[in-house]
Amino acid sequence: MKRERMGRIDHELQRELARLISTELKDPRLGFTTVTRVEITNDLQKAKVFVSIIGDRHVAKQTMTALESAKGFLRGGLGHAVALRHTPELAFIEDRTTERAIALSKVLAGTNGSPQPVVESDALTTTDPESPHDSQ
């Protein structure tokens, strides 16, 4: 299947799942959830739904449990909203890239924003004896 069509299907599934999760699901275990991306298989039978969850590990675990239990409801709503021959089976995967980015920014902030200087002799060290940048 063409890459452009697959991208459009992924985007449409992401948009509709985000709408269903935010407006239709009323599970108290559900935390603040964002659908970051959807990847559907070439045969359109299965879809990986990547979700970002704001909160601690306990909130994330509860939210993933709520999404797993609402999988059938979400698949049914998706089938009504998106015109595909078969509604894909959903697999929810926690996307922790935001957490990693925050942790990385904290590490960088710990260095007071000043990058470590690169020593030129370390950067130009070679083993080629004919190199003009030999550090000997």
Rosetta blueprint (number, residue, H / E / L):
1 M L
2 K L
3 R H
4 E H
5 R H
6 M H
7 G H
8 R H
9 I H
10 D H
11 H H
12 E H
13 L H
14 Q H
15 R H
16 E H
17 L H
18 A H
19 R H
20 L H
21 I H
22 S H
23 T H
24 E H
25 L L
26 K L
27 D L
28 P L
29 R L
30 L L
31 G L
32 F E
33 T E
34 T E
35 V E
36 T E
37 R E
38 V E
39 E E
40 I E
41 T L
42 N L
43 D L
44 L L
45 Q L
46 K E
47 A E
48 K E
49 V E
50 F E
51 V E
52 S E
53 I E
54 I E
55 G L
56 D L
57 R H
58 H H
59 V H
60 A H
61 K H
62 Q H
63 T H
64 M H
65 T H
66 A H
67 L H
68 E H
69 S H
70 A L
71 K H
72 G H
73 F H
74 L H
75 R H
76 G H
77 G H
78 L H
79 G H
80 H H
81 A H
82 V L
83 A L
84 L L
85 R L
86 H L
87 T L
88 P L
89 E E
90 L E
91 A E
92 F E
93 I E
94 E E
95 D L
96 R L
97 T H
98 T H
99 E H
100 R H
101 A H
102 I H
103 A H
104 L H
105 S H
106 K H
107 V H
108 L H
109 A H
110 G H
111 T L
112 N L
113 G L
114 S L
115 P L
116 Q L
117 P L
118 V L
119 V L
120 E H
121 S H
122 D H
123 A H
124 L L
125 T L
126 T L
127 T L
128 D L
129 P L
130 E L
131 S L
132 P L
133 H L
134 D L
135 S L
136 Q L
